[in-house]
Amino acid sequence: MSSIDVVTVGHALVDIRILVEAFPGIDLESKVLEQSWGSGGSAVNVAIGVRRLGLKSSILAKIGFDSFGRIIVDDLLKEGVDISGLRISLGQTGFTIVAINKKGEITMYGYKGAAETLEPSDLSEYAISRAKWIHIASLRLDTTIEALRIAEKYGLKSSWDPGRVLASQGLEKLKPVVSRVNVVFLNHKEASLLTGIEDYKEAAKEIASTGPEIVIVKRGEKGVYVYSKELQEEIPAYKVDNVIDTTGAGDAFASGFITGFLRGYSLRKSLQYGNAVAALKISSLGSHCVPTHDEVVKFIWEREGI
């Protein structure tokens, strides 16, 4: 019997966030209004996100033996995420510098460091075998394929968020992954890079034709578009009056969708639940401002009356 609901596989980084007056040009300076830092990377964000929403989670990732790595370990332990699958490298822990302006728009500078060195041999088969669902995000191709092989062996449901770098390799090269996952999460730009098709609806249809049951295109403030046999529809985002930080909004949505799905919600309700989680997340500064399940239900009830 599964003792973990969701295992995430991918990058574990430190996010350094600065809220600025405006993005300066070359040789110009902008005042920093607020700063914060803590663990990040999609694997960390989703592991913490689903944990906050009431599920049990674990993570497979690689960090450096340094102070940034310690930050990641401390955050995961504080949130109750199982870290037995973490691997330690002699290299440096990766980090991302995120600049956020008053509109909530972001500019990012990333150094992947040890995160990118997670090898297929680093994966814990035991950690994967204990889970019901595997979420793979922004992970190199060879390690992604091995993670899926193990997940298939134990009958896990799977989701994949390729990220821009991997998506740019194109659908033909990535078919060994796309054809085997249950759910694909990606944004409009990634969908276009993956398929060579600018129209996100047609891109989603093309991706679905290779095998996944559900393709979800994240469209920011417009919500998401889903393509599946059951549903081909725009699911609008919830209105947020005060957008503070959109960093990690896509991971918050994925956390919500996966949680809803594992709770037995319908596809539509899982998408709405994910949108609500993302809306609540972007109202605060930081990647881990994911609400609790009760907060999400209250938020939806107040807006939908359901």
C-alpha positions in Angstrom: 0.0 0.0 0.0 1.3 3.5 -0.9 2.5 5.5 2.1 3.3 8.6 0.0 0.7 10.4 -2.2 3.1 12.4 -4.4 6.8 12.0 -5.2 8.4 14.9 -7.1 11.5 14.6 -9.2 13.5 17.6 -10.5 15.3 20.7 -9.4 15.9 21.8 -5.8 17.2 25.4 -5.8 17.3 28.5 -3.6 15.1 31.4 -4.7 16.4 34.9 -3.9 13.6 37.4 -4.4 13.7 41.2 -4.6 10.7 43.4 -5.0 11.8 46.5 -6.9 10.3 49.8 -8.0 10.9 49.0 -11.6 13.3 47.0 -13.8 16.3 49.2 -14.5 18.0 49.5 -17.8 21.8 49.0 -18.4 23.9 51.0 -16.0 20.8 52.1 -14.1 19.7 51.3 -10.5 16.3 50.5 -9.0 15.4 50.7 -5.3 14.8 47.3 -3.6 11.5 47.6 -1.6 11.6 44.1 -0.1 13.7 40.9 -0.2 13.2 37.3 0.8 14.9 34.0 0.2 14.2 30.4 0.6 14.0 27.0 -1.2 12.6 26.8 -4.7 12.7 24.8 -7.9 9.6 23.0 -9.3 10.3 19.7 -7.4 10.5 21.6 -4.1 7.6 23.8 -4.8 5.2 21.0 -5.7 6.4 18.8 -2.9 5.7 21.5 -0.4 2.5 22.6 -2.2 0.8 19.3 -2.0 1.9 18.8 1.6 0.3 22.2 2.5 -2.9 21.0 0.9 -3.0 17.9 3.0 -1.2 15.2 1.1 2.0 13.3 2.0 5.0 14.0 -0.3 8.6 13.1 -1.0 11.2 14.5 -3.3 14.1 13.2 -5.4 16.6 15.9 -6.2 20.3 16.8 -5.9 21.7 19.7 -3.8 25.2 20.8 -2.9 27.0 20.3 0.5 26.7 24.0 1.3 24.7 26.6 3.1 22.1 26.9 0.3 21.6 23.1 0.4 21.0 23.4 4.2 18.3 26.0 3.5 16.5 23.5 1.2 16.8 20.7 3.7 15.5 22.8 6.5 12.5 24.1 4.5 11.5 20.6 3.4 11.8 19.2 6.9 9.8 22.1 8.3 7.0 21.4 5.9 7.0 17.6 6.6 8.3 16.5 3.2 10.1 13.1 3.1 13.7 13.9 2.0 15.1 10.3 2.0 15.5 10.6 -1.8 17.7 13.8 -1.7 21.2 13.3 -3.0 24.2 15.4 -2.0 26.8 16.7 -4.5 30.2 18.2 -3.9 29.1 20.9 -6.4 27.2 24.0 -5.5 23.5 24.2 -4.9 21.7 25.9 -7.7 19.9 29.2 -7.2 17.6 31.7 -8.9 17.5 35.4 -8.5 14.0 36.7 -9.0 13.3 40.4 -9.5 9.6 41.4 -9.2 8.2 44.8 -10.1 5.1 46.5 -8.6 2.9 44.8 -11.3 4.0 41.4 -10.2 6.0 40.9 -13.3 9.3 39.0 -13.0 12.8 38.8 -14.4 14.9 35.7 -13.5 18.6 34.8 -13.5 19.2 31.1 -12.9 22.2 28.9 -12.0 21.2 25.2 -11.9 24.3 23.9 -10.2 24.0 20.5 -8.6 20.3 20.3 -9.5 21.2 19.5 -13.1 23.5 16.7 -12.1 20.8 14.3 -10.9 21.7 11.1 -12.7 19.4 8.1 -13.5 21.4 6.1 -11.0 20.6 8.7 -8.3 16.9 7.8 -8.3 15.6 5.8 -5.4 13.3 3.1 -6.7 12.0 2.6 -3.1 11.0 6.2 -2.8 9.1 6.0 -6.1 7.5 2.7 -5.3 5.9 4.1 -2.2 3.9 6.8 -4.1 0.6 7.0 -5.9 1.7 9.9 -8.2 5.0 11.0 -9.7 5.5 14.6 -10.8 8.6 15.3 -12.9 9.6 18.9 -13.6 12.4 20.6 -15.6 14.5 17.5 -15.4 17.1 16.3 -18.0 15.9 13.7 -20.4 17.8 10.6 -19.4 16.8 11.0 -15.7 13.2 11.7 -16.7 13.0 8.5 -18.8 14.4 6.4 -15.9 12.0 8.0 -13.4 9.1 7.1 -15.7 10.4 3.5 -16.1 10.3 3.0 -12.4 7.0 4.7 -12.0 5.4 2.5 -14.7 6.8 -0.6 -12.9 4.8 0.3 -9.8 1.7 1.6 -11.5 2.0 5.3 -10.5 0.0 8.1 -12.2 2.4 10.6 -13.8 2.6 14.2 -14.6 5.4 16.1 -16.5 6.2 19.8 -16.7 9.1 20.1 -19.2 10.1 23.7 -18.7 11.3 25.9 -21.5 14.8 24.3 -22.0 13.5 20.8 -22.5 10.5 21.8 -24.5 12.7 23.5 -27.0 14.1 20.1 -28.0 10.8 19.4 -29.8 8.1 16.8 -29.7 9.8 14.2 -31.8 12.8 14.0 -29.5 10.7 14.1 -26.4 8.1 11.4 -27.5 9.7 8.8 -25.2 8.5 11.0 -22.4 5.3 12.6 -23.8 3.9 9.2 -24.9 4.2 7.7 -21.5 2.8 10.3 -19.0 -0.8 10.8 -18.0 -0.7 14.6 -17.6 1.4 17.3 -19.3 1.6 20.8 -17.7 3.2 23.6 -19.8 2.7 27.2 -20.6 1.8 28.8 -24.0 5.5 29.4 -24.9 6.5 25.9 -24.0 3.6 24.4 -25.9 4.7 26.4 -29.0 8.4 25.4 -28.5 7.5 21.7 -28.1 5.2 21.5 -31.2 6.2 24.3 -33.4 2.5 25.4 -33.4 1.7 28.9 -32.1 -2.0 28.3 -31.4 -2.1 26.8 -27.9 -5.3 24.8 -28.6 -3.8 23.2 -31.6 -0.5 22.6 -29.8 -2.4 20.9 -27.0 -4.2 18.7 -29.4 -1.0 17.8 -31.1 0.7 16.9 -27.8 -2.3 14.8 -26.8 -2.2 12.9 -30.0 1.2 11.4 -28.9 -0.3 9.7 -25.8 -1.0 11.7 -22.7 -4.6 11.6 -21.3 -4.6 15.3 -20.3 -2.7 18.3 -21.6 -3.0 21.5 -19.6 -1.7 24.8 -21.0 -1.2 27.4 -18.2 -2.2 30.9 -19.4 -1.4 33.1 -16.5 -4.1 35.6 -15.6 -6.4 34.0 -18.2 -6.4 30.6 -16.5 -5.8 27.3 -18.2 -6.8 25.4 -21.3 -7.3 21.7 -21.0 -7.4 19.1 -23.8 -8.6 15.6 -23.1 -11.2 13.1 -24.4 -13.5 14.3 -21.6 -12.9 18.0 -21.8 -11.6 20.6 -24.3 -12.2 23.9 -22.6 -10.8 27.2 -21.1 -11.0 27.2 -17.3 -10.8 30.9 -16.3 -8.5 32.1 -13.6 -10.0 33.7 -10.4 -9.6 37.4 -10.3 -6.9 38.6 -7.9 -7.1 42.3 -6.9 -3.5 42.6 -5.6 -0.9 40.5 -7.4 2.3 40.5 -5.4 4.5 37.7 -6.8 3.7 35.3 -9.7 6.9 33.2 -9.1 5.8 29.6 -8.7 2.2 30.2 -9.7 2.4 27.3 -12.3 3.8 25.0 -9.6 1.0 26.1 -7.2 -1.5 25.2 -9.9 0.1 21.8 -10.5 0.0 21.2 -6.7 -3.7 22.0 -6.6 -4.6 20.0 -9.7 -2.7 16.9 -8.5 -4.3 17.2 -5.0 -7.8 17.6 -6.4 -7.3 14.6 -8.7 -6.0 12.4 -5.9 -8.9 13.5 -3.7 -11.3 12.1 -6.4 -12.5 15.4 -7.8 -13.7 15.6 -11.4 -11.3 16.9 -14.1 -13.1 20.3 -14.1 -13.2 20.6 -10.3 -9.5 19.6 -10.2 -8.7 22.4 -12.6 -10.8 24.9 -10.7 -9.1 23.8 -7.5 -5.7 24.4 -9.1 -6.7 27.8 -10.3 -7.8 28.7 -6.7 -4.5 27.6 -5.3 -2.6 29.7 -7.8 -4.7 32.7 -7.2 -4.1 32.6 -3.4 -0.4 32.0 -4.0 0.2 35.1 -6.1 -1.3 37.3 -3.5 1.8 36.9 -1.3 5.6 37.1 -1.8 7.4 33.8 -2.1 7.2 30.5 -3.9 5.8 28.6 -0.9 2.8 30.8 -0.1 0.5 27.9 -0.9 -2.7 27.9 1.1 -4.2 25.0 3.1 -7.0 22.9 1.8 -9.5 24.7 4.0 -8.4 28.1 2.7 -8.8 26.9 -0.9 -12.3 25.5 -0.2 -13.4 28.8 1.5 -11.9 30.8 -1.4 -13.9 28.8 -4.0 -17.1 28.8 -2.0 -17.0 32.6 -1.7 -16.7 32.9 -5.5 -18.6 30.0 -6.8 -21.2 29.3 -4.1 -20.5 25.5 -4.4 
